[in-house]
Amino acid sequence: AQGFENDHGDDLARMRTAAEKAIQLDPLLAEAHEALGMEYARDGQWVQAERSFRRAIELDPSYSVAYGDMTIYVLLPLGRSDESLHQMRIAEKTDPLSPFVQNVLWWALLYAGRYEEAAGHCQKAIAATECLGRARLAQGRIDEAIQVLGTGKNPRYLGYAYGRANRREEAEK
């Protein structure tokens, strides 16, 4: 379960029901607790979400997705960047080759203001170009960000970079 791009109220209700049923059938199923954490987080039920994610991690300490989802959907939204970094360092130790873990780790580093360290993780991340471009934007290295983002497939942050460089016409494109 990675991400909530749109509002899928019915899907979320089914997800919660399925996760609760799975936990009834097997209370030691880490994935079910993680899924329930996602649903709670989507509803802004932070305490319950964190409790579910932590239970998933307790049941399976190598389940890196639970660390990442707890970071994305609970810790970062609540401004707990130091704890986010701590959790993602654990996830990285348990699953060092995971692009998902590297992606969430660079987000946590970016939120913590550790831009150069974030940039160092970009080559391992899912969206490496976006990662490096956003790190350079955060550092105020706008021309470099434009150069990097111009090579990527997603123009979203390129437009923002052009805007930051006061290059309105290019930003509007």
N, C-alpha and C positions, 0 to 999 in steps of 0.2 A: 504494500500500500504506500505509494509515493505520490503525494501531492493532491491538492484540491484546486483544479484549474477553474472550475465553474461551480455553481450551486446545484448540488445533486441531492436534495433533501430526501427523496425516496430511496436513492441508493444508500445514503448514509443510515437511514433507519434500518434497511435490510442488513447493512454491514454490522450495525450494533447488535441486532437480533442474532445474526450468524455468529458473531464473536462471543456473545453471551452463551449461546447454545454450545459452542465449541469448548468454552471454559467449563460448562456443566459436565460435558462428556469427558474432558481431560483438563483438569485444573492446572496441569503442568505444561501446557502448550504455550510456549513463549509467543508464537505468532498471533495467537488469539488475543493475548493481553496487549500486544503491540497494536493490533487492529482496533481494539477497544480504546486504547490511548489516542489513536488518530481521530476516532469519532468524538471522544470527549473534547479533544483540542479544537476540533472544528466547531463545536458548540461553545467554546470559551470556558469550559469547565476545567480550569487549569489544575486544580488540586487532584481531581480524579484522573485527568490525563497523565500527569506526572506519576501518580501512583501506579497506573497501568503500565507505563513505559518502564518504570523501575522494577516492577514485578517481572516483566518480560526479560529484562537484563539479569535479574537475580536468577531466573530459571535457566537462562542461556547466556552466560557472560560473553560468549563469542558472537552473539547475534548483533552484528554491526548496524543493521538497519534500525534497530530499536534505539541505539545511541543517536544515530543521525536524525531519525524522526522526532525524538524527544528534543534534540537541539533545535531543529527547524520549527517545530510546532508548539513548543512550550518555552524553552530557555531563551532563545533569541527574542521572541515577541515580548517576553517579560523583562528584557534588558539584562539578563543574567549572562553576560558575555564571558566572564572568567570561568564560570561553571560550564558554559558551552565548550570552551576550549579544552577544559579538563576532560569532559566526556568524549570529545572527539579525539583526543590524544589516546584515550583508552581504546576507542574504536579502531584507530589507526594501528595500534599494536596488535589487536586481534585480527584485523583484516587489512594488512598494509597495501595490498594490490587492488583494492576496491576503488574504482573511479567514483562511486557514490560517496564513499567515506572521504576521499580527497576533495570532492566537490563541497561537501558540507563543512569540511575543515577550513577550506579557503573562505567560505562565507563567514564562519565564526571568527577567523583571523581578520577579515575585512571589518566586521562589526566591532571588533576589539581595537581597531585602529592600527593593526600590525600589518601595514600594507606591503612592505617588502617581503615579509615572511609569507603573506598570502600569495604574492606573485611567484614565490618559489615553489608553491604547490600546484600552480596552474597546469603545468605539463602533464600532471597526473589526473586532472579533473575532467569531468564529462564535457564541459564547455570551456576548453582551454583558452580559446581566443577571447571569449567574453570575460573569463576570469582575469586574464592578464590586462585586458583593456580597462576593466573596472578598477583593478588595483592601481593602474597608472592614473586613471581619472581621480581616484581618491587621493593620490599623492600630488595632484595638481600638474602632472606631466601630460598635459592635454594633447600636444602635438604627437607625442609618442602613442597616446591612447588612440588617437584618430588613425594613425598608421596601423596599429595592431588590429583595431576593430574593423578597419577597411578590408582586411583579409578574411573576415569571418562570414558566416552564412546568415547571421541574425543582425539586421540593421538597427534594431531597437536602441542599443546603447551608442551606436555610431552617430545617430541623430542627436542624441543628448550631448555627445562629445563636441559635435559641430556647434551646438547651441552654446556650450561653455566657452568655445573659442570665438564666439560672436560671429560665426559664419552662418547667418540666418538662412540664406538661400539653400545652402547645402543641407542644413538641418531639416528644412521643410520637405526636401526631396525624400 
